[in-house]
């Protein structure tokens, strides 16, 4: 029969690798979370900027129409 014992250096290497992976997992999870949150924040700021620009275009159209109506009132007199 073959010898069923495993070299201690091999078991130590496997154990150290497993410990390293388990130890780094929380840090990687937090880094991933920070990236997702920063991406969502960036998209939210972009959406707010786009909405503000669209509202400025509407405001310009409303002011132009208001000025036009005022000018028509003055020309009718």
C-alpha positions as semicolon CSV with decimal commas, in nm:
position;residue;x (nm);y (nm);z (nm)
1;X;0,000;0,000;0,000
2;X;0,104;0,355;-0,065
3;X;0,198;0,584;0,217
4;X;-0,109;0,798;0,303
5;X;0,079;1,079;0,475
6;X;0,117;1,417;0,309
7;X;0,431;1,620;0,327
8;X;0,400;1,887;0,597
9;X;0,537;2,156;0,365
10;X;0,256;2,092;0,117
11;X;-0,017;2,110;0,380
12;X;0,141;2,427;0,519
13;X;0,150;2,587;0,173
14;X;-0,216;2,503;0,109
15;X;-0,317;2,626;0,453
16;X;-0,127;2,954;0,411
17;X;-0,291;3,011;0,071
18;X;-0,637;2,951;0,217
19;X;-0,566;3,184;0,509
20;X;-0,445;3,455;0,269
21;X;-0,758;3,429;0,053
22;X;-0,992;3,434;0,352
23;X;-0,806;3,726;0,509
24;X;-0,820;3,938;0,191
25;X;-1,188;3,873;0,115
26;X;-1,335;4,147;0,341
27;X;-1,099;4,410;0,200
28;X;-1,186;4,314;-0,157
29;X;-1,557;4,319;-0,075
30;X;-1,529;4,669;0,072
31;X;-1,329;4,789;-0,229
32;X;-1,599;4,654;-0,458
33;X;-1,867;4,825;-0,248
34;X;-1,681;5,158;-0,263
35;X;-1,655;5,130;-0,642
36;X;-2,027;5,059;-0,678
37;X;-2,122;5,346;-0,447
38;X;-1,893;5,592;-0,624
39;X;-2,031;5,484;-0,962
40;X;-2,389;5,529;-0,842
41;X;-2,303;5,871;-0,699
42;X;-2,143;5,976;-1,027
43;X;-2,450;5,868;-1,224
44;X;-2,674;6,055;-0,983
45;X;-2,474;6,376;-1,028
46;X;-2,484;6,333;-1,406
47;X;-2,861;6,287;-1,395
48;X;-2,902;6,596;-1,179
49;X;-2,689;6,800;-1,418
50;X;-2,888;6,679;-1,717
51;X;-3,216;6,764;-1,548
52;X;-3,090;7,110;-1,460
53;X;-2,980;7,173;-1,819
54;X;-3,317;7,056;-1,952
55;X;-3,496;7,286;-1,707
56;X;-3,280;7,579;-1,820
57;X;-3,389;7,516;-2,178
58;X;-3,754;7,516;-2,074
59;X;-3,701;7,832;-1,870
60;X;-3,545;8,008;-2,168
61;X;-3,843;7,916;-2,386
62;X;-4,091;8,040;-2,123
63;X;-3,908;8,370;-2,078
64;X;-3,893;8,421;-2,455
65;X;-4,267;8,360;-2,490
66;X;-4,338;8,592;-2,195
67;X;-4,131;8,871;-2,348
68;X;-4,307;8,817;-2,680
69;X;-4,650;8,851;-2,513
70;X;-4,541;9,168;-2,331
71;X;-4,412;9,317;-2,654
72;X;-4,744;9,236;-2,828
73;X;-4,937;9,418;-2,553
74;X;-4,726;9,730;-2,604
75;X;-4,774;9,728;-2,981
76;X;-5,157;9,701;-2,959
77;X;-5,194;10,033;-2,776
